[in-house]
Amino acid sequence: MKKITIAIDGHSSCGKSTMAKDLARRIGYIYVDTGAMYRAVTLYALRNDLFANEGEVKLDELQQQMDNIRISFALNEETGKPDTYLNDECVEGEIRGMEVSSVVSVIAAIPFVREALVAQQQQMGKDKGVVMDGRDIGTVVFPDAELKVFVTATAEVRAERRYKELLGKGEEADYDEILKNVQERDYIDSHREVAPLRPADDAILLDNSELTIPEQNEWLYNEYLKKVEE
């Protein structure tokens, strides 16, 4: 069966990573969470005092330090899922917290950050057989991907999912704060000058507001089968 490139884009907290990981595991493809890469850069910036008091990024300093930021993935044998590493340190848990979530869209809108990470992502997927999710995979990273999917859900549904996810991890969570963050990230992602969030012209749209995780996973698998059987 031929190998293809699968690009999954969409809004924050809409289940992109969940369905992408499931499909990659099911069909034996490499999975790359590009959102985790931007989160890792954000964590680096937070740790290294690269945000000014007003929340603005110290651009010159960050650009000078980009070569110091090494992002990699390694399979967690206990969970069966890839963990994100920043300079050889596993940061999978830390990058999912609200501190990173509240400012990651600011980092992701910086042109030199996107340029550096897009180059890494294209290298990761050059041999096909990859499932990659993010905000601009089908429009910028792999515009020639054989299967492109754009996932969305209502802001309220996505905030509720994020709220339950954080509670399930034993973390404190405020639904109203999360909803505000989701709405702000939607606006920033959709209005940034470089690679704004939008469906590729040939993407298949999926609103999973009313779908269970097994239902969305099966939907994606069936779309994959259609493409490889063409």
mmCIF file of the C-alpha atoms, coordinates in Angstrom:
data_MODEL
# 
_entry.id   MODEL 
# 
loop_
_atom_site.group_PDB 
_atom_site.id 
_atom_site.type_symbol 
_atom_site.label_atom_id 
_atom_site.label_alt_id 
_atom_site.label_comp_id 
_atom_site.label_asym_id 
_atom_site.label_entity_id 
_atom_site.label_seq_id 
_atom_site.pdbx_PDB_ins_code 
_atom_site.Cartn_x 
_atom_site.Cartn_y 
_atom_site.Cartn_z 
_atom_site.occupancy 
_atom_site.B_iso_or_equiv 
_atom_site.pdbx_formal_charge 
_atom_site.auth_seq_id 
_atom_site.auth_comp_id 
_atom_site.auth_asym_id 
_atom_site.auth_atom_id 
_atom_site.pdbx_PDB_model_num 
ATOM 1   C CA . MET A 1 1   ? 0.000   0.000  0.000  1.00 0.00 ? 1   MET A CA 1 
ATOM 2   C CA . LYS A 1 2   ? 1.440   3.386  -1.004 1.00 0.00 ? 2   LYS A CA 1 
ATOM 3   C CA . LYS A 1 3   ? 2.650   5.796  1.663  1.00 0.00 ? 3   LYS A CA 1 
ATOM 4   C CA . ILE A 1 4   ? 1.085   9.244  1.797  1.00 0.00 ? 4   ILE A CA 1 
ATOM 5   C CA . THR A 1 5   ? 1.406   12.450 3.793  1.00 0.00 ? 5   THR A CA 1 
ATOM 6   C CA . ILE A 1 6   ? -1.500  13.278 6.090  1.00 0.00 ? 6   ILE A CA 1 
ATOM 7   C CA . ALA A 1 7   ? -1.950  16.895 7.203  1.00 0.00 ? 7   ALA A CA 1 
ATOM 8   C CA . ILE A 1 8   ? -4.384  17.673 10.014 1.00 0.00 ? 8   ILE A CA 1 
ATOM 9   C CA . ASP A 1 9   ? -5.041  21.328 10.825 1.00 0.00 ? 9   ASP A CA 1 
ATOM 10  C CA . GLY A 1 10  ? -7.582  23.036 13.006 1.00 0.00 ? 10  GLY A CA 1 
ATOM 11  C CA . HIS A 1 11  ? -8.376  25.144 16.025 1.00 0.00 ? 11  HIS A CA 1 
ATOM 12  C CA . SER A 1 12  ? -6.843  24.666 19.462 1.00 0.00 ? 12  SER A CA 1 
ATOM 13  C CA . SER A 1 13  ? -8.237  21.923 21.717 1.00 0.00 ? 13  SER A CA 1 
ATOM 14  C CA . CYS A 1 14  ? -10.336 20.359 18.956 1.00 0.00 ? 14  CYS A CA 1 
ATOM 15  C CA . GLY A 1 15  ? -8.846  16.865 19.200 1.00 0.00 ? 15  GLY A CA 1 
ATOM 16  C CA . LYS A 1 16  ? -6.366  17.043 16.300 1.00 0.00 ? 16  LYS A CA 1 
ATOM 17  C CA . SER A 1 17  ? -3.549  15.384 18.220 1.00 0.00 ? 17  SER A CA 1 
ATOM 18  C CA . THR A 1 18  ? -5.773  12.648 19.622 1.00 0.00 ? 18  THR A CA 1 
ATOM 19  C CA . MET A 1 19  ? -7.002  11.539 16.215 1.00 0.00 ? 19  MET A CA 1 
ATOM 20  C CA . ALA A 1 20  ? -3.612  12.002 14.547 1.00 0.00 ? 20  ALA A CA 1 
ATOM 21  C CA . LYS A 1 21  ? -1.846  9.856  17.153 1.00 0.00 ? 21  LYS A CA 1 
ATOM 22  C CA . ASP A 1 22  ? -4.478  7.145  16.879 1.00 0.00 ? 22  ASP A CA 1 
ATOM 23  C CA . LEU A 1 23  ? -4.254  7.013  13.090 1.00 0.00 ? 23  LEU A CA 1 
ATOM 24  C CA . ALA A 1 24  ? -0.442  6.982  13.059 1.00 0.00 ? 24  ALA A CA 1 
ATOM 25  C CA . ARG A 1 25  ? -0.363  4.110  15.536 1.00 0.00 ? 25  ARG A CA 1 
ATOM 26  C CA . ARG A 1 26  ? -3.047  2.221  13.606 1.00 0.00 ? 26  ARG A CA 1 
ATOM 27  C CA . ILE A 1 27  ? -1.357  2.445  10.198 1.00 0.00 ? 27  ILE A CA 1 
ATOM 28  C CA . GLY A 1 28  ? 2.280   2.443  11.328 1.00 0.00 ? 28  GLY A CA 1 
ATOM 29  C CA . TYR A 1 29  ? 3.090   6.023  10.321 1.00 0.00 ? 29  TYR A CA 1 
ATOM 30  C CA . ILE A 1 30  ? 5.328   8.562  12.064 1.00 0.00 ? 30  ILE A CA 1 
ATOM 31  C CA . TYR A 1 31  ? 3.374   11.113 14.105 1.00 0.00 ? 31  TYR A CA 1 
ATOM 32  C CA . VAL A 1 32  ? 4.594   14.692 14.537 1.00 0.00 ? 32  VAL A CA 1 
ATOM 33  C CA . ASP A 1 33  ? 2.821   17.109 16.895 1.00 0.00 ? 33  ASP A CA 1 
ATOM 34  C CA . THR A 1 34  ? 3.867   20.500 15.506 1.00 0.00 ? 34  THR A CA 1 
ATOM 35  C CA . GLY A 1 35  ? 1.863   22.306 18.174 1.00 0.00 ? 35  GLY A CA 1 
ATOM 36  C CA . ALA A 1 36  ? 4.140   20.712 20.761 1.00 0.00 ? 36  ALA A CA 1 
ATOM 37  C CA . MET A 1 37  ? 7.125   22.202 18.936 1.00 0.00 ? 37  MET A CA 1 
ATOM 38  C CA . TYR A 1 38  ? 5.727   25.726 19.279 1.00 0.00 ? 38  TYR A CA 1 
ATOM 39  C CA . ARG A 1 39  ? 4.862   24.996 22.896 1.00 0.00 ? 39  ARG A CA 1 
ATOM 40  C CA . ALA A 1 40  ? 8.448   23.903 23.533 1.00 0.00 ? 40  ALA A CA 1 
ATOM 41  C CA . VAL A 1 41  ? 9.783   27.171 22.103 1.00 0.00 ? 41  VAL A CA 1 
ATOM 42  C CA . THR A 1 42  ? 7.272   29.014 24.298 1.00 0.00 ? 42  THR A CA 1 
ATOM 43  C CA . LEU A 1 43  ? 8.447   27.140 27.382 1.00 0.00 ? 43  LEU A CA 1 
ATOM 44  C CA . TYR A 1 44  ? 12.051  27.998 26.522 1.00 0.00 ? 44  TYR A CA 1 
ATOM 45  C CA . ALA A 1 45  ? 11.094  31.681 26.225 1.00 0.00 ? 45  ALA A CA 1 
ATOM 46  C CA . LEU A 1 46  ? 9.288   31.615 29.588 1.00 0.00 ? 46  LEU A CA 1 
ATOM 47  C CA . ARG A 1 47  ? 12.199  29.908 31.322 1.00 0.00 ? 47  ARG A CA 1 
ATOM 48  C CA . ASN A 1 48  ? 14.743  32.311 29.867 1.00 0.00 ? 48  ASN A CA 1 
ATOM 49  C CA . ASP A 1 49  ? 12.914  35.563 30.616 1.00 0.00 ? 49  ASP A CA 1 
ATOM 50  C CA . LEU A 1 50  ? 12.206  36.323 26.970 1.00 0.00 ? 50  LEU A CA 1 
ATOM 51  C CA . PHE A 1 51  ? 8.835   37.961 27.671 1.00 0.00 ? 51  PHE A CA 1 
ATOM 52  C CA . ALA A 1 52  ? 8.705   41.646 28.630 1.00 0.00 ? 52  ALA A CA 1 
ATOM 53  C CA . ASN A 1 53  ? 6.486   42.821 31.478 1.00 0.00 ? 53  ASN A CA 1 
ATOM 54  C CA . GLU A 1 54  ? 3.733   43.733 29.010 1.00 0.00 ? 54  GLU A CA 1 
ATOM 55  C CA . GLY A 1 55  ? 3.726   40.204 27.600 1.00 0.00 ? 55  GLY A CA 1 
ATOM 56  C CA . GLU A 1 56  ? 5.614   41.135 24.457 1.00 0.00 ? 56  GLU A CA 1 
ATOM 57  C CA . VAL A 1 57  ? 8.375   38.831 23.261 1.00 0.00 ? 57  VAL A CA 1 
ATOM 58  C CA . LYS A 1 58  ? 11.976  40.016 23.340 1.00 0.00 ? 58  LYS A CA 1 
ATOM 59  C CA . LEU A 1 59  ? 12.382  39.282 19.652 1.00 0.00 ? 59  LEU A CA 1 
ATOM 60  C CA . ASP A 1 60  ? 16.063  40.026 19.200 1.00 0.00 ? 60  ASP A CA 1 
ATOM 61  C CA . GLU A 1 61  ? 17.043  37.866 22.165 1.00 0.00 ? 61  GLU A CA 1 
ATOM 62  C CA . LEU A 1 62  ? 14.804  34.989 21.101 1.00 0.00 ? 62  LEU A CA 1 
ATOM 63  C CA . GLN A 1 63  ? 16.142  35.084 17.540 1.00 0.00 ? 63  GLN A CA 1 
ATOM 64  C CA . GLN A 1 64  ? 19.712  34.974 18.842 1.00 0.00 ? 64  GLN A CA 1 
ATOM 65  C CA . GLN A 1 65  ? 18.880  31.932 20.951 1.00 0.00 ? 65  GLN A CA 1 
ATOM 66  C CA . MET A 1 66  ? 16.906  29.906 18.401 1.00 0.00 ? 66  MET A CA 1 
ATOM 67  C CA . ASP A 1 67  ? 19.969  27.769 17.647 1.00 0.00 ? 67  ASP A CA 1 
ATOM 68  C CA . ASN A 1 68  ? 20.003  26.764 21.330 1.00 0.00 ? 68  ASN A CA 1 
ATOM 69  C CA . ILE A 1 69  ? 16.504  25.265 21.085 1.00 0.00 ? 69  ILE A CA 1 
ATOM 70  C CA . ARG A 1 70  ? 16.526  21.579 20.173 1.00 0.00 ? 70  ARG A CA 1 
ATOM 71  C CA . ILE A 1 71  ? 13.156  19.820 19.968 1.00 0.00 ? 71  ILE A CA 1 
ATOM 72  C CA . SER A 1 72  ? 12.764  16.077 19.597 1.00 0.00 ? 72  SER A CA 1 
ATOM 73  C CA . PHE A 1 73  ? 10.220  13.345 20.206 1.00 0.00 ? 73  PHE A CA 1 
ATOM 74  C CA . ALA A 1 74  ? 10.617  9.950  21.853 1.00 0.00 ? 74  ALA A CA 1 
ATOM 75  C CA . LEU A 1 75  ? 8.073   7.191  22.327 1.00 0.00 ? 75  LEU A CA 1 
ATOM 76  C CA . ASN A 1 76  ? 6.848   6.767  25.895 1.00 0.00 ? 76  ASN A CA 1 
ATOM 77  C CA . GLU A 1 77  ? 6.681   2.995  26.387 1.00 0.00 ? 77  GLU A CA 1 
ATOM 78  C CA . GLU A 1 78  ? 4.125   3.302  29.195 1.00 0.00 ? 78  GLU A CA 1 
ATOM 79  C CA . THR A 1 79  ? 1.616   5.423  27.273 1.00 0.00 ? 79  THR A CA 1 
ATOM 80  C CA . GLY A 1 80  ? 2.513   4.261  23.774 1.00 0.00 ? 80  GLY A CA 1 
ATOM 81  C CA . LYS A 1 81  ? 2.574   7.918  22.699 1.00 0.00 ? 81  LYS A CA 1 
ATOM 82  C CA . PRO A 1 82  ? 5.441   10.275 21.808 1.00 0.00 ? 82  PRO A CA 1 
ATOM 83  C CA . ASP A 1 83  ? 6.723   12.693 24.454 1.00 0.00 ? 83  ASP A CA 1 
ATOM 84  C CA . THR A 1 84  ? 8.194   16.083 23.620 1.00 0.00 ? 84  THR A CA 1 
ATOM 85  C CA . TYR A 1 85  ? 11.784  16.864 24.602 1.00 0.00 ? 85  TYR A CA 1 
ATOM 86  C CA . LEU A 1 86  ? 13.360  20.308 24.891 1.00 0.00 ? 86  LEU A CA 1 
ATOM 87  C CA . ASN A 1 87  ? 17.151  20.118 24.835 1.00 0.00 ? 87  ASN A CA 1 
ATOM 88  C CA . ASP A 1 88  ? 16.970  16.450 25.883 1.00 0.00 ? 88  ASP A CA 1 
ATOM 89  C CA . GLU A 1 89  ? 14.580  17.153 28.795 1.00 0.00 ? 89  GLU A CA 1 
ATOM 90  C CA . CYS A 1 90  ? 11.086  15.640 28.696 1.00 0.00 ? 90  CYS A CA 1 
ATOM 91  C CA . VAL A 1 91  ? 8.684   18.584 28.934 1.00 0.00 ? 91  VAL A CA 1 
ATOM 92  C CA . GLU A 1 92  ? 5.491   16.841 27.778 1.00 0.00 ? 92  GLU A CA 1 
ATOM 93  C CA . GLY A 1 93  ? 3.557   17.704 30.929 1.00 0.00 ? 93  GLY A CA 1 
ATOM 94  C CA . GLU A 1 94  ? 4.856   21.228 31.365 1.00 0.00 ? 94  GLU A CA 1 
ATOM 95  C CA . ILE A 1 95  ? 4.076   22.386 27.821 1.00 0.00 ? 95  ILE A CA 1 
ATOM 96  C CA . ARG A 1 96  ? 0.397   21.439 28.224 1.00 0.00 ? 96  ARG A CA 1 
ATOM 97  C CA . GLY A 1 97  ? -0.242  23.743 31.187 1.00 0.00 ? 97  GLY A CA 1 
ATOM 98  C CA . MET A 1 98  ? -2.085  27.054 31.072 1.00 0.00 ? 98  MET A CA 1 
ATOM 99  C CA . GLU A 1 99  ? 1.090   29.138 31.482 1.00 0.00 ? 99  GLU A CA 1 
ATOM 100 C CA . VAL A 1 100 ? 2.302   27.933 28.084 1.00 0.00 ? 100 VAL A CA 1 
ATOM 101 C CA . SER A 1 101 ? -1.178  27.764 26.528 1.00 0.00 ? 101 SER A CA 1 
ATOM 102 C CA . SER A 1 102 ? -1.855  31.419 27.333 1.00 0.00 ? 102 SER A CA 1 
ATOM 103 C CA . VAL A 1 103 ? 1.062   32.723 25.241 1.00 0.00 ? 103 VAL A CA 1 
ATOM 104 C CA . VAL A 1 104 ? 1.905   30.020 22.684 1.00 0.00 ? 104 VAL A CA 1 
ATOM 105 C CA . SER A 1 105 ? -0.048  31.748 19.913 1.00 0.00 ? 105 SER A CA 1 
ATOM 106 C CA . VAL A 1 106 ? 2.124   34.850 20.381 1.00 0.00 ? 106 VAL A CA 1 
ATOM 107 C CA . ILE A 1 107 ? 5.286   32.789 19.861 1.00 0.00 ? 107 ILE A CA 1 
ATOM 108 C CA . ALA A 1 108 ? 3.727   30.900 16.932 1.00 0.00 ? 108 ALA A CA 1 
ATOM 109 C CA . ALA A 1 109 ? 3.006   34.171 15.126 1.00 0.00 ? 109 ALA A CA 1 
ATOM 110 C CA . ILE A 1 110 ? 6.690   35.174 15.000 1.00 0.00 ? 110 ILE A CA 1 
ATOM 111 C CA . PRO A 1 111 ? 8.005   34.756 11.421 1.00 0.00 ? 111 PRO A CA 1 
ATOM 112 C CA . PHE A 1 112 ? 11.509  33.526 12.287 1.00 0.00 ? 112 PHE A CA 1 
ATOM 113 C CA . VAL A 1 113 ? 10.115  30.958 14.724 1.00 0.00 ? 113 VAL A CA 1 
ATOM 114 C CA . ARG A 1 114 ? 7.736   29.597 12.101 1.00 0.00 ? 114 ARG A CA 1 
ATOM 115 C CA . GLU A 1 115 ? 10.448  29.548 9.451  1.00 0.00 ? 115 GLU A CA 1 
ATOM 116 C CA . ALA A 1 116 ? 12.777  27.519 11.679 1.00 0.00 ? 116 ALA A CA 1 
ATOM 117 C CA . LEU A 1 117 ? 10.148  25.005 12.777 1.00 0.00 ? 117 LEU A CA 1 
ATOM 118 C CA . VAL A 1 118 ? 8.567   24.601 9.324  1.00 0.00 ? 118 VAL A CA 1 
ATOM 119 C CA . ALA A 1 119 ? 11.990  23.656 7.948  1.00 0.00 ? 119 ALA A CA 1 
ATOM 120 C CA . GLN A 1 120 ? 12.333  20.999 10.672 1.00 0.00 ? 120 GLN A CA 1 
ATOM 121 C CA . GLN A 1 121 ? 8.816   19.704 10.007 1.00 0.00 ? 121 GLN A CA 1 
ATOM 122 C CA . GLN A 1 122 ? 9.397   19.414 6.257  1.00 0.00 ? 122 GLN A CA 1 
ATOM 123 C CA . GLN A 1 123 ? 12.568  17.447 6.917  1.00 0.00 ? 123 GLN A CA 1 
ATOM 124 C CA . MET A 1 124 ? 10.672  15.081 9.253  1.00 0.00 ? 124 MET A CA 1 
ATOM 125 C CA . GLY A 1 125 ? 8.092   14.327 6.560  1.00 0.00 ? 125 GLY A CA 1 
ATOM 126 C CA . LYS A 1 126 ? 10.232  14.231 3.432  1.00 0.00 ? 126 LYS A CA 1 
ATOM 127 C CA . ASP A 1 127 ? 9.849   10.445 3.009  1.00 0.00 ? 127 ASP A CA 1 
ATOM 128 C CA . LYS A 1 128 ? 6.039   10.417 3.457  1.00 0.00 ? 128 LYS A CA 1 
ATOM 129 C CA . GLY A 1 129 ? 4.414   7.908  5.796  1.00 0.00 ? 129 GLY A CA 1 
ATOM 130 C CA . VAL A 1 130 ? 3.782   10.725 8.272  1.00 0.00 ? 130 VAL A CA 1 
ATOM 131 C CA . VAL A 1 131 ? 0.770   12.135 10.110 1.00 0.00 ? 131 VAL A CA 1 
ATOM 132 C CA . MET A 1 132 ? 1.350   15.735 11.148 1.00 0.00 ? 132 MET A CA 1 
ATOM 133 C CA . ASP A 1 133 ? -1.032  18.054 12.938 1.00 0.00 ? 133 ASP A CA 1 
ATOM 134 C CA . GLY A 1 134 ? -0.917  21.775 13.585 1.00 0.00 ? 134 GLY A CA 1 
ATOM 135 C CA . ARG A 1 135 ? -2.202  25.072 12.208 1.00 0.00 ? 135 ARG A CA 1 
ATOM 136 C CA . ASP A 1 136 ? -0.593  25.347 8.764  1.00 0.00 ? 136 ASP A CA 1 
ATOM 137 C CA . ILE A 1 137 ? 0.373   21.811 7.748  1.00 0.00 ? 137 ILE A CA 1 
ATOM 138 C CA . GLY A 1 138 ? -1.888  21.612 4.702  1.00 0.00 ? 138 GLY A CA 1 
ATOM 139 C CA . THR A 1 139 ? -1.360  25.222 3.650  1.00 0.00 ? 139 THR A CA 1 
ATOM 140 C CA . VAL A 1 140 ? 2.367   25.791 4.286  1.00 0.00 ? 140 VAL A CA 1 
ATOM 141 C CA . VAL A 1 141 ? 4.315   22.765 5.510  1.00 0.00 ? 141 VAL A CA 1 
ATOM 142 C CA . PHE A 1 142 ? 2.887   20.146 3.124  1.00 0.00 ? 142 PHE A CA 1 
ATOM 143 C CA . PRO A 1 143 ? 0.702   21.893 0.525  1.00 0.00 ? 143 PRO A CA 1 
ATOM 144 C CA . ASP A 1 144 ? 0.962   18.740 -1.628 1.00 0.00 ? 144 ASP A CA 1 
ATOM 145 C CA . ALA A 1 145 ? -0.202  16.333 1.105  1.00 0.00 ? 145 ALA A CA 1 
ATOM 146 C CA . GLU A 1 146 ? -2.486  13.654 -0.291 1.00 0.00 ? 146 GLU A CA 1 
ATOM 147 C CA . LEU A 1 147 ? -4.919  13.866 2.640  1.00 0.00 ? 147 LEU A CA 1 
ATOM 148 C CA . LYS A 1 148 ? -5.726  17.192 4.301  1.00 0.00 ? 148 LYS A CA 1 
ATOM 149 C CA . VAL A 1 149 ? -8.223  17.538 7.126  1.00 0.00 ? 149 VAL A CA 1 
ATOM 150 C CA . PHE A 1 150 ? -9.365  20.685 8.914  1.00 0.00 ? 150 PHE A CA 1 
ATOM 151 C CA . VAL A 1 151 ? -10.890 20.029 12.334 1.00 0.00 ? 151 VAL A CA 1 
ATOM 152 C CA . THR A 1 152 ? -13.002 22.353 14.397 1.00 0.00 ? 152 THR A CA 1 
ATOM 153 C CA . ALA A 1 153 ? -15.594 22.409 17.180 1.00 0.00 ? 153 ALA A CA 1 
ATOM 154 C CA . THR A 1 154 ? -17.397 25.161 19.039 1.00 0.00 ? 154 THR A CA 1 
ATOM 155 C CA . ALA A 1 155 ? -15.277 27.202 21.433 1.00 0.00 ? 155 ALA A CA 1 
ATOM 156 C CA . GLU A 1 156 ? -17.469 26.091 24.335 1.00 0.00 ? 156 GLU A CA 1 
ATOM 157 C CA . VAL A 1 157 ? -17.001 22.397 23.539 1.00 0.00 ? 157 VAL A CA 1 
ATOM 158 C CA . ARG A 1 158 ? -13.248 22.833 23.189 1.00 0.00 ? 158 ARG A CA 1 
ATOM 159 C CA . ALA A 1 159 ? -13.002 24.739 26.464 1.00 0.00 ? 159 ALA A CA 1 
ATOM 160 C CA . GLU A 1 160 ? -14.975 22.010 28.239 1.00 0.00 ? 160 GLU A CA 1 
ATOM 161 C CA . ARG A 1 161 ? -12.656 19.324 26.845 1.00 0.00 ? 161 ARG A CA 1 
ATOM 162 C CA . ARG A 1 162 ? -9.580  21.249 27.965 1.00 0.00 ? 162 ARG A CA 1 
ATOM 163 C CA . TYR A 1 163 ? -11.126 21.861 31.385 1.00 0.00 ? 163 TYR A CA 1 
ATOM 164 C CA . LYS A 1 164 ? -11.806 18.154 31.921 1.00 0.00 ? 164 LYS A CA 1 
ATOM 165 C CA . GLU A 1 165 ? -8.349  17.230 30.630 1.00 0.00 ? 165 GLU A CA 1 
ATOM 166 C CA . LEU A 1 166 ? -6.641  19.480 33.183 1.00 0.00 ? 166 LEU A CA 1 
ATOM 167 C CA . LEU A 1 167 ? -8.838  18.239 36.028 1.00 0.00 ? 167 LEU A CA 1 
ATOM 168 C CA . GLY A 1 168 ? -8.052  14.673 35.000 1.00 0.00 ? 168 GLY A CA 1 
ATOM 169 C CA . LYS A 1 169 ? -4.364  15.467 35.435 1.00 0.00 ? 169 LYS A CA 1 
ATOM 170 C CA . GLY A 1 170 ? -5.014  16.751 38.935 1.00 0.00 ? 170 GLY A CA 1 
ATOM 171 C CA . GLU A 1 171 ? -4.401  20.366 37.949 1.00 0.00 ? 171 GLU A CA 1 
ATOM 172 C CA . GLU A 1 172 ? -6.468  23.388 38.932 1.00 0.00 ? 172 GLU A CA 1 
ATOM 173 C CA . ALA A 1 173 ? -8.641  24.694 36.126 1.00 0.00 ? 173 ALA A CA 1 
ATOM 174 C CA . ASP A 1 174 ? -11.091 27.531 35.573 1.00 0.00 ? 174 ASP A CA 1 
ATOM 175 C CA . TYR A 1 175 ? -13.576 26.981 32.733 1.00 0.00 ? 175 TYR A CA 1 
ATOM 176 C CA . ASP A 1 176 ? -14.152 30.689 32.070 1.00 0.00 ? 176 ASP A CA 1 
ATOM 177 C CA . GLU A 1 177 ? -10.411 31.358 31.897 1.00 0.00 ? 177 GLU A CA 1 
ATOM 178 C CA . ILE A 1 178 ? -9.946  28.441 29.509 1.00 0.00 ? 178 ILE A CA 1 
ATOM 179 C CA . LEU A 1 179 ? -12.831 29.597 27.278 1.00 0.00 ? 179 LEU A CA 1 
ATOM 180 C CA . LYS A 1 180 ? -11.328 33.076 27.097 1.00 0.00 ? 180 LYS A CA 1 
ATOM 181 C CA . ASN A 1 181 ? -7.950  31.561 26.202 1.00 0.00 ? 181 ASN A CA 1 
ATOM 182 C CA . VAL A 1 182 ? -9.507  29.405 23.454 1.00 0.00 ? 182 VAL A CA 1 
ATOM 183 C CA . GLN A 1 183 ? -11.261 32.418 21.926 1.00 0.00 ? 183 GLN A CA 1 
ATOM 184 C CA . GLU A 1 184 ? -8.134  34.581 22.102 1.00 0.00 ? 184 GLU A CA 1 
ATOM 185 C CA . ARG A 1 185 ? -6.015  31.861 20.496 1.00 0.00 ? 185 ARG A CA 1 
ATOM 186 C CA . ASP A 1 186 ? -8.563  31.454 17.700 1.00 0.00 ? 186 ASP A CA 1 
ATOM 187 C CA . TYR A 1 187 ? -8.358  35.176 16.959 1.00 0.00 ? 187 TYR A CA 1 
ATOM 188 C CA . ILE A 1 188 ? -4.546  35.344 17.051 1.00 0.00 ? 188 ILE A CA 1 
ATOM 189 C CA . ASP A 1 189 ? -4.119  32.170 14.989 1.00 0.00 ? 189 ASP A CA 1 
ATOM 190 C CA . SER A 1 190 ? -6.580  33.338 12.341 1.00 0.00 ? 190 SER A CA 1 
ATOM 191 C CA . HIS A 1 191 ? -5.305  36.926 12.083 1.00 0.00 ? 191 HIS A CA 1 
ATOM 192 C CA . ARG A 1 192 ? -1.526  36.568 12.198 1.00 0.00 ? 192 ARG A CA 1 
ATOM 193 C CA . GLU A 1 193 ? 0.356   37.870 9.164  1.00 0.00 ? 193 GLU A CA 1 
ATOM 194 C CA . VAL A 1 194 ? 2.400   34.710 8.588  1.00 0.00 ? 194 VAL A CA 1 
ATOM 195 C CA . ALA A 1 195 ? 0.541   31.474 7.760  1.00 0.00 ? 195 ALA A CA 1 
ATOM 196 C CA . PRO A 1 196 ? -2.807  32.353 9.347  1.00 0.00 ? 196 PRO A CA 1 
ATOM 197 C CA . LEU A 1 197 ? -5.023  29.472 10.393 1.00 0.00 ? 197 LEU A CA 1 
ATOM 198 C CA . ARG A 1 198 ? -7.376  28.565 7.553  1.00 0.00 ? 198 ARG A CA 1 
ATOM 199 C CA . PRO A 1 199 ? -8.480  25.397 5.771  1.00 0.00 ? 199 PRO A CA 1 
ATOM 200 C CA . ALA A 1 200 ? -6.509  24.441 2.682  1.00 0.00 ? 200 ALA A CA 1 
ATOM 201 C CA . ASP A 1 201 ? -8.639  24.722 -0.438 1.00 0.00 ? 201 ASP A CA 1 
ATOM 202 C CA . ASP A 1 202 ? -8.698  20.945 -0.812 1.00 0.00 ? 202 ASP A CA 1 
ATOM 203 C CA . ALA A 1 203 ? -9.054  20.070 2.884  1.00 0.00 ? 203 ALA A CA 1 
ATOM 204 C CA . ILE A 1 204 ? -11.908 17.926 4.185  1.00 0.00 ? 204 ILE A CA 1 
ATOM 205 C CA . LEU A 1 205 ? -13.747 19.765 6.957  1.00 0.00 ? 205 LEU A CA 1 
ATOM 206 C CA . LEU A 1 206 ? -14.692 17.964 10.176 1.00 0.00 ? 206 LEU A CA 1 
ATOM 207 C CA . ASP A 1 207 ? -16.746 19.551 12.956 1.00 0.00 ? 207 ASP A CA 1 
ATOM 208 C CA . ASN A 1 208 ? -16.399 17.064 15.800 1.00 0.00 ? 208 ASN A CA 1 
ATOM 209 C CA . SER A 1 209 ? -18.449 18.978 18.382 1.00 0.00 ? 209 SER A CA 1 
ATOM 210 C CA . GLU A 1 210 ? -20.898 16.078 18.642 1.00 0.00 ? 210 GLU A CA 1 
ATOM 211 C CA . LEU A 1 211 ? -18.523 13.184 17.936 1.00 0.00 ? 211 LEU A CA 1 
ATOM 212 C CA . THR A 1 212 ? -16.958 10.807 20.434 1.00 0.00 ? 212 THR A CA 1 
ATOM 213 C CA . ILE A 1 213 ? -13.245 10.095 20.207 1.00 0.00 ? 213 ILE A CA 1 
ATOM 214 C CA . PRO A 1 214 ? -13.810 6.603  18.711 1.00 0.00 ? 214 PRO A CA 1 
ATOM 215 C CA . GLU A 1 215 ? -16.207 8.098  16.133 1.00 0.00 ? 215 GLU A CA 1 
ATOM 216 C CA . GLN A 1 216 ? -13.736 10.762 14.976 1.00 0.00 ? 216 GLN A CA 1 
ATOM 217 C CA . ASN A 1 217 ? -10.896 8.253  14.887 1.00 0.00 ? 217 ASN A CA 1 
ATOM 218 C CA . GLU A 1 218 ? -12.920 5.893  12.692 1.00 0.00 ? 218 GLU A CA 1 
ATOM 219 C CA . TRP A 1 219 ? -13.925 8.774  10.416 1.00 0.00 ? 219 TRP A CA 1 
ATOM 220 C CA . LEU A 1 220 ? -10.272 9.695  9.867  1.00 0.00 ? 220 LEU A CA 1 
ATOM 221 C CA . TYR A 1 221 ? -9.243  6.094  9.258  1.00 0.00 ? 221 TYR A CA 1 
ATOM 222 C CA . ASN A 1 222 ? -11.920 5.741  6.584  1.00 0.00 ? 222 ASN A CA 1 
ATOM 223 C CA . GLU A 1 223 ? -10.718 8.937  4.882  1.00 0.00 ? 223 GLU A CA 1 
ATOM 224 C CA . TYR A 1 224 ? -7.187  7.520  4.890  1.00 0.00 ? 224 TYR A CA 1 
ATOM 225 C CA . LEU A 1 225 ? -8.406  4.278  3.275  1.00 0.00 ? 225 LEU A CA 1 
ATOM 226 C CA . LYS A 1 226 ? -10.148 6.242  0.532  1.00 0.00 ? 226 LYS A CA 1 
ATOM 227 C CA . LYS A 1 227 ? -6.914  8.074  -0.320 1.00 0.00 ? 227 LYS A CA 1 
ATOM 228 C CA . VAL A 1 228 ? -4.583  5.071  -0.394 1.00 0.00 ? 228 VAL A CA 1 
ATOM 229 C CA . GLU A 1 229 ? -7.063  3.071  -2.472 1.00 0.00 ? 229 GLU A CA 1 
ATOM 230 C CA . GLU A 1 230 ? -7.454  5.774  -5.138 1.00 0.00 ? 230 GLU A CA 1 
# 
